Amino acid sequence: MSLLELSGLRAGYGAQDVIRGISLSVAEGEFAALVGPNGHGKTTVLRAISGLLRARGGQILLAGQPLTRLRPDRIVAAGVVHVPQGDLLFPGMSVLDNLRMGACLPAAAAEEKRRLEEVFTLLPKLRDRQGQLASTLSGGERRMVGIGRGLMTGGRILMLDEPSLGLAPIVIDQIYDLVQQLAKSGRTILVVEENAVRIADMADRMYLLDNGEIAWAGTGAGFLSSPEIFATYLGG
């Protein structure tokens, strides 16, 4: 059964549609990836799902309930967690206070202490850095705080926008080790990633977005065994 389902979704900026009638689904407990070249609408899809950008058409369902016209705070309360590209931390606040911002809604606030301990267990470096200002962290540490803040929300689906962006290769490996750990724990995850090869051997399901439309959908293994996909869309 699909937890998240998009049907005929359209969204854009100004007079232009960036995503044009896309449909995709993410099942409960599934690790799904939305891949494709930069500038083809991947971030726009996540922004439409989380309500940061109003959809112009189509439908967004979470566990069968429509999200399309809800405010962003109501979408978060329904269970959608969006970790944005570049993290968007509060640089003048401590690591601890940045994490606590993920538990600002009443239901999450009631679970704040337990979830904070879970985040520190999963990301022990953040326990050591909890009193440090976010502005003093390395890029990889900031990315971990962004993911930790998302986990504090306690949502049903975790959406990660380009978690490897701008990081050194060894740090990217650490971030994706964390993402795989979350997936193996049973969390439902939707990752946006430009580097399709990196994500293909991890993903249960992949969608290739090209010029605002789904050009291909299938398993990660199927993606890796499709040379025409590499040649046509990824320059391989």
C-alpha positions in Angstrom: 0.0 0.0 0.0 1.3 3.5 -0.9 2.0 5.8 1.9 2.7 8.8 -0.4 1.1 9.1 -3.7 1.3 11.8 -6.3 -1.1 11.8 -9.3 -0.9 14.3 -12.2 1.0 16.8 -10.0 1.8 20.2 -11.6 3.7 23.0 -9.9 6.0 25.8 -10.9 7.0 29.4 -10.5 5.5 32.5 -12.1 3.8 31.6 -15.4 5.9 28.4 -15.9 5.1 24.9 -14.9 8.3 23.2 -13.7 6.7 19.8 -13.0 4.1 18.7 -15.5 1.6 16.0 -14.5 3.9 13.6 -12.7 2.7 10.6 -10.8 4.7 8.5 -8.3 4.2 6.5 -5.2 6.3 5.5 -2.1 5.2 2.5 -0.1 5.3 2.2 3.7 8.9 1.3 4.7 10.3 1.9 1.2 13.5 3.7 0.3 12.6 5.6 -2.9 14.8 8.0 -4.9 14.0 10.8 -7.3 17.0 11.3 -9.6 17.9 13.4 -12.7 19.9 16.4 -13.9 20.0 19.7 -12.0 17.2 22.1 -12.9 14.7 19.6 -14.0 12.3 19.9 -11.1 13.4 17.5 -8.4 13.4 20.1 -5.6 10.2 21.5 -6.9 8.5 18.1 -6.3 9.5 18.1 -2.6 8.5 21.7 -2.1 5.1 20.9 -3.6 4.7 17.9 -1.3 5.6 19.8 1.8 3.4 22.8 0.9 6.2 25.3 0.5 5.0 25.6 -3.1 1.3 25.5 -4.0 0.4 22.7 -6.5 -1.3 23.9 -9.6 -3.0 20.6 -10.4 -3.1 17.0 -9.5 -3.3 15.3 -6.1 -1.0 14.6 -3.2 -2.1 11.8 -0.8 -0.5 10.7 2.4 -2.0 7.4 3.6 -5.0 8.2 1.4 -5.6 11.6 2.9 -5.2 14.7 0.6 -2.4 17.2 1.4 -2.7 19.3 -1.7 -4.4 22.4 -0.1 -3.1 22.1 3.4 -0.7 24.7 5.0 2.9 23.5 5.5 2.5 23.2 9.3 -0.5 20.9 8.8 1.4 18.8 6.3 4.2 18.4 8.9 1.6 17.5 11.5 0.2 14.8 9.1 3.6 13.2 9.0 5.7 14.7 6.1 9.3 15.7 7.1 11.3 17.7 4.5 15.0 18.1 5.1 15.8 20.9 2.5 18.8 21.3 0.3 21.5 23.1 2.2 19.9 22.2 5.5 18.8 25.8 6.4 20.0 25.6 10.0 19.8 28.6 12.4 23.5 29.6 12.4 23.3 31.7 15.6 21.7 28.8 17.6 23.3 25.8 19.2 23.1 22.3 17.8 20.8 21.4 20.6 18.4 24.3 19.9 18.5 23.5 16.2 17.5 19.9 16.9 14.7 21.0 19.3 13.2 23.2 16.5 12.2 19.9 14.9 9.9 19.2 17.8 8.0 22.5 17.8 4.5 21.0 17.1 2.6 19.8 20.2 2.7 16.1 19.4 6.5 16.2 18.7 7.1 18.4 21.8 5.6 15.7 24.0 8.2 13.2 22.7 11.1 15.6 22.6 13.3 14.1 25.3 13.0 10.5 23.9 13.5 11.6 20.3 16.5 13.7 21.3 18.1 10.6 22.9 17.4 8.6 19.8 19.1 11.2 17.6 22.1 11.3 19.9 22.3 7.5 19.8 22.2 7.5 16.0 24.5 10.5 15.6 26.8 10.5 18.7 28.9 13.3 17.3 25.9 15.6 17.8 25.8 14.8 21.5 29.4 16.1 21.7 28.6 19.2 19.7 25.2 20.0 21.2 26.4 23.2 22.8 28.3 24.4 19.7 26.9 27.1 17.4 25.6 25.7 14.1 27.7 28.3 12.3 30.9 26.7 13.5 30.1 23.2 12.2 31.6 21.5 9.2 29.5 20.8 6.1 29.0 17.2 7.1 28.1 18.0 10.7 25.5 20.6 9.4 24.0 17.9 7.2 23.7 15.6 10.2 22.0 18.3 12.3 19.5 18.9 9.4 18.7 15.2 9.3 18.6 15.0 13.1 16.2 17.9 13.2 13.9 16.1 10.7 14.0 13.0 12.9 12.9 15.0 15.9 9.6 15.7 14.0 8.7 12.0 14.1 7.0 12.0 10.7 5.8 9.1 8.7 8.0 9.9 5.6 11.4 11.5 5.6 12.2 13.5 2.4 15.9 14.4 1.9 16.9 17.0 -0.8 20.4 16.4 -2.1 22.0 15.2 1.1 25.4 14.8 -0.6 25.4 18.3 -2.1 28.8 20.1 -1.7 30.3 17.5 0.6 33.7 15.7 0.3 33.4 12.0 -0.9 34.3 10.5 2.5 31.6 12.7 4.2 29.1 11.7 1.5 29.7 8.0 2.4 29.1 8.8 6.0 25.8 10.6 5.2 24.6 7.7 3.1 25.6 5.2 5.7 23.3 7.0 8.0 20.5 7.1 5.4 20.9 3.3 4.8 20.7 2.8 8.5 17.5 4.7 8.7 16.0 2.8 5.8 17.0 -0.6 7.3 15.2 0.5 10.5 12.0 0.6 8.6 11.6 4.3 8.0 9.9 5.5 4.8 12.4 7.7 2.8 12.3 9.7 -0.4 15.7 11.1 -1.4 16.3 13.6 -4.2 19.8 13.0 -5.6 21.6 14.1 -8.8 24.2 11.3 -8.6 21.9 8.4 -9.6 24.6 5.8 -9.6 25.4 6.5 -6.0 21.8 5.9 -4.9 20.8 3.1 -7.3 22.2 0.2 -5.3 20.4 1.4 -2.2 17.0 2.3 -3.5 14.0 0.0 -3.6 12.4 2.2 -6.2 13.7 4.9 -8.5 12.1 7.7 -10.6 14.0 9.6 -13.2 12.8 13.1 -13.7 13.6 14.8 -17.0 12.4 18.2 -17.9 9.6 18.1 -15.3 8.3 14.7 -16.3 8.9 11.1 -15.2 11.0 9.6 -17.9 11.6 6.2 -16.2 10.5 4.3 -13.1 11.7 1.0 -11.7 13.9 -0.7 -9.2 17.4 0.4 -8.4 18.7 -2.8 -9.9 16.7 -2.2 -13.0 18.2 1.3 -13.3 21.8 0.0 -13.1 21.0 -2.6 -15.8 19.6 0.0 -18.3 22.5 1.4 -20.4 20.1 3.4 -22.5 19.1 5.4 -19.4 22.8 6.3 -18.8 23.3 7.3 -22.4 20.2 9.3 -22.9 19.8 11.1 -19.6 23.0 10.9 -17.6 25.7 11.3 -20.3 27.1 7.8 -19.7 
